[in-house]
């Protein structure tokens, strides 16, 4: 039976599957002792920010890892996106997917650039190049693509369109650190790519981000802009903001970079466990990755089809009641958030694939904080809930009512 007598919904027994909440995006941590030794060194030297040794070393290591000429680390990825857009001279309108974290749109709107929302490819979940050209107007100055789930955009087609219309191209690569596209490391596409090192990302620096580019002049401009435009102690040659990464974040980044291959391998193994554990559940589809590409597998993404016995939202509710904090991504879509909902009230009519996907996609916990037993239990909850969907629906209705 489905037990909801004590204010919870236990689909696999008389109590929730997990006594403590298990979250999507719990931080991965490398060698804590090594991190602490680096933190102590920072305190001993009393150099906390402004391009210290750890920031310099971290940028060098990132260039090597990503295979790019320049990597400029930042306080976070949102500021990095804003600085790149401004450094490229983007104005007017920039074409961007709505199926993304709202910061991708905000980084434009914050600078009075209009984000023009483009629909996505229903298979890749990335911006659909075939929809881009119809959105280009005389006010369009750029394209901002997003490598969703770490799967690269169609960069060749986007570059072709950009060259034809003389547009800048930048990529939000928040999901794609350590991934490849067409065998090439993500980081070197477009004019620049922006990574997120937020605590919820599989590779984190507590908080932070970075801009990768093979354009030396652009990198130098970005470095100026992240430090108020200073070129000397008393000299400012460009408008800028404070986008600097602090030393303690760079030290954390160096520590986790030493373990990044381990993090990826754990994610890959977890993804395989989910693949096996959810196999054969009608209407529950695990988003796949191209085996020929290097992937970080930091997202375990389910797409819930119409033939599933439960809706996406019902499955999420069940998991939450079992203390599994699954997430809806990217719900409800940027075009349904403010101020964009008010600015573009009919945008959904041009975004049918985005509208559909935001109602069907969810993510499950992974990373080093999730055990093999945890994954088996999560899969059991999903499978059992779908098998006993009528009981689940009745229990959910009773709880809500």
N, C-alpha and C positions, 0 to 999 in steps of 0.2 A: 504494500500500500504506500501511498504518498503521505508522509507525515507533515502536517502543518499546524499541529496543535499548540506549539509553543512559539508561534510567530515566525517560524522559518519553514523552508520547504526542503525536506530531506528526501531526495529521490532514490537514494541508494541505502537507506537505513533509517534509524530513528534519530539521527543527529546530523548536523551539517558535515559535509565531507572534510572540511578543514576548520580546526579550532581557531586559527588565526587567518587573517585575510592574506591571500596570495595575489600579487598585483602584476599587471602588465608593466614592463619598464622598470623593474627593480634594478638598482645599479650593480654593475659588475665592478669588482675591485681586484687589482693585481696584488703584488707583494706589499702588504701593509707596512712591514718593517722597513722596507726600502723607501716607501713613501714617507714614513715618519723621519727617516734619516735625512731625506731631502728637505722636509719641512724644518727640521732643526737647523740645517745649514742656512736656510733662508733667514731664520731668526738670528743665527750667529752673525751673518753678514749685514743684517738690517737693510736689505735691498728687497723691497716688496713688490715694486712695480716699475714702470718706465723702462722696459726692454732689458731686463736683467739676464743673467747667464742662462737660466732655465728657459726663458722665452726664446732666446737665440738658439739654444740647442734643440728645443722642441720644433721650431720652424725648420731647422736643417733636417731633422729626422723625418718630419712630415714630407718634405720635398723628396727625400729618398724613397719613402714608402709609397707615395703617390706617383712618383715618376714625373714630377713637374718642376719647372724652373723656379717658381716662386710660391711660397705659402705664407700668408699673413694671418697670424692668429689674432682673435678678437675676444672681447668680453662675452659675446653671445652671437648666435647666428642671425638673429633679427637685425641687430645693428650692422652686421656684416652685409646682409642683403641690402639694407638702406644705403650703406656706403658705396657698394658696387653700383647700384642703380644711379646714384648721383655721380660717381666717378665716370660712368659711361655717358653721362649727359642725357639720360632718359628724361623725357618730358611728355606731356600730352597723354597718350594712351600706350599701354603695354599689354600684350596678350598673355593670359595666364590661365591655367586650369582652375576651376572652382573646387575640384576634388584634391584638396591639400589642406594643411594646417593654416589657420587664418593669418598667421604671420606673413605668409607669402604674399597675400593681398595687402595686408596692412603696411608692409614695407614700401609699397607704392603709394597707397592712399595717404600715408603720413607725410609724403612729399608732394601732395597734390597732383600725383600721377593717377590717371584713371585706370584701374584694372579692368580689362575687357575679358570676360570669362568665356573660355573655349571648352567645348565638350571633350570627352576622353574616349580613347579606344576601349571598348568593353572587355577586350581580352587582356591587354597590357595594363590597363588602368592609368596609363599616361596620357598626356595631352595628344590629341589626334591631329597630326599635321594636315590631314585632308580638310580639316575645318578652319585652319588658320587663315588662309588667304582671303576667305570671304569676310573676315573680321578686320582686315587691314583698311585703314582710312588715311587721309593725308596727315592726321594727327598721331599716327602710330610711329613709335620710335624704337620699339623693342619687343622681344619675346622672352618670357620667363618660363622655362620648363621645369618640371619637377620629376625627379627619378623616383617614382612611387615604389615603395617596398624594396628599394635598391635595384630595381630593374630599369635599365637605362632607357631614356627616351629615344625616339627615332632621330638621332642627332644629325644624320646625313641629310634627311629630308628637311629638317628644321633649318640647317645651315643653308641649304639650297634656296629655301624661301627667303631667308634673311638676306642672302647676297642679292637675290633678284630685286628685293624691295629696299635694300640698303638699311637694314635694321640691325641693332645690336642683339646679341643673344647671351643670356646668363642662365645658369641652372641652380635650382635649389636642390642640393645633393644631401640634404639632412639625413636621408635614409641610406645613403649609398657609400659610406666610408668603407674602404676595403673591397669594393665591388668593381667589376669590369663590364665593359660593353663592347662587343665586337673584338674581344681579346685585349682591349686597351683599358687602362685604369681610368675610372671615372675621377675627374679632377682636371683633365686637360681639354675638356670640350667647351665650345662656345668662347666668349670673351673671358669668362670667369665662372667658377663654380663655388658654391658656398656649402660648407659642412657644418653640422651641429654637433657639439660635444656636450650637450645637456645631460644631466644625470640619468635621464630615462633612455638615452641612446646606449647601444651595446658598448660603444667606446666613449667614455666620458672624461671630462677634466673638472668634475664637479659641475661647472657651468662654463660654457665657452663655445667658440666657433672658429672657423678659418675660411679664408678665401684662397683658392688655388687658381693660378693662371700661368700661362706661358708667355704672357705679354709683359715684358720688363717695365715698359713705361707705365702701363696701367698699374702694376704692382707698386711702383714707386709713388704713384699718385694716391693709391689706397693707403699706403703707409703714412703719408702725410695727413690724410683725412682722419685716420684713427687717432691721431695725436695732435688735434687742434690746428694742424697745418704748420707745426713747428719744423723749421729746418736748422735751427740753432738755439742756443740758450735764450736769446732775446729776439729771435727773428721768426716771423710767421709769414709764409708765402702762399698760403692757401686756406680757404675756409675749411673747418674740420670740427670734429666732436671728440669726446673721450670714448674710444672704442677699444682700448688696450686690454689685453689679457694680463692678469696679475701673476706673479711668480709661483704662488702656491698652486694655481690651476695648471700652469705649465708643468710643474713638478708632478702633479697627479697624471697629466697627460703622458709624460715620459714613462712613468711607472706602468700605466695601463698599456702603452704602446709595446712594452716588452712582453705583454701577455695577450696581445690582440689576436694572434693565431689560435691561442687556446680558447678565447671567448668565441671565435668563429666556429671552431670545431664543436664546442658544447652546443651552440645554437643549431648547427647542422644535425647533430645527433638528436637533439630535442625535436627538430622538425621531422626527422624520420620516424621518431616514436609517435608523434601525432599522426603522421601519414598512415602508419600501421594501425594505430588505435581507433581512428575514425573511418577506416576503410569500410565501405559497404553501407554506411549510414545514408539512407536516401535523402537527397537534397542538400547534403552537407559536403561542400567541395573545398578542399584545401588548395589554396593558390600555390602553383608550382613555380620552380625556378629552372632556368636553362642550365643543364649540367655542364655545358661547355664553358660557362662563365664562372668567374670567382664571385661568390655571393656571401654576404655576411649573415644571412638568415636571421636577422634580428627581429623579424616580424613573422609570427605564425598567423596567417590570414585565412579566415573562413568566409566563403561566399555562400549564403543560404538561399537556395533556389526555391521557386514557387511550389515545387512538389514536396518540400520538406514538411513533416508533420507539425512542426512548430515554426513560428516566424523568427527572424533574427532577434527581435526585441524580446520575445518570450524566452529564447535560449539564454540571452544575456541576463534576464531577470532570474532565471533558474540558477545560473552560475553565481550571480551575486548573492543569492540566498544561501548558496553553498560556500560562501566566503571566497569565491574565485572572482576577482575583479576584472572580468573581461571588459573590453572596450569596443564601442562603436566607432569606426573610422570611415571617412571623415564626415561626421554627422553634425549638422544637416547639410553641409556644403557651404562654402564661403558665401555663395549668392543668397543664402537664406539667413545670413547673419547681418547685423547692423555694422556700418551704415548701408551696406550693399543691398540689403532687402528693400530699403526705402528708395535708394537710387535707381535700382533696376528691378522693379516689382514683377516684371514678366520674363526675367532671365531664364527661369526654369523651362520655358517653352523652347529655348535653344539648347538646352542641356539634358536631353532625354536619358542618355547613358549615365550621366552624373547623378541625376535624380534617382534612377533605378539602383545604382550601386550604393549610394549613401543609405539606402533602406535595407541592404542585404549583406554588407560587409561588417565583420567583427574580428578582433584579434584576441589571442590567448597568451597567457604568461609563458615566457621562456627566459633563457639566460642561466647564469651559474647559480642563482638562488632557487631554481626550480629543479626538483629531483625527478628521477625516473618514476618513482612511486607517485609523485604529484601528477605527472602527466598521465599515467595510467588511470588515476582516480578522476581526473578532469574528463578524459575520454569516456570513462564509464558513466559519468554524470550526463554528458551530452547524449550518448547512445541510449541510456535508460530513459531519459526524459523524452526523447523522440519515439522510442518504442511504446511509451505509456503516455502519449501526448494528451489523450482525453482526460486522464486523471490529473495531469499537470495543468492543463487549461482550467479545470474546475478548481484545483487548489489555488492557482494564481488568482482566479476570480474571487475566491473566498478571502484570500489575504488582502487584496486590494479593496474589496467591498467592506 
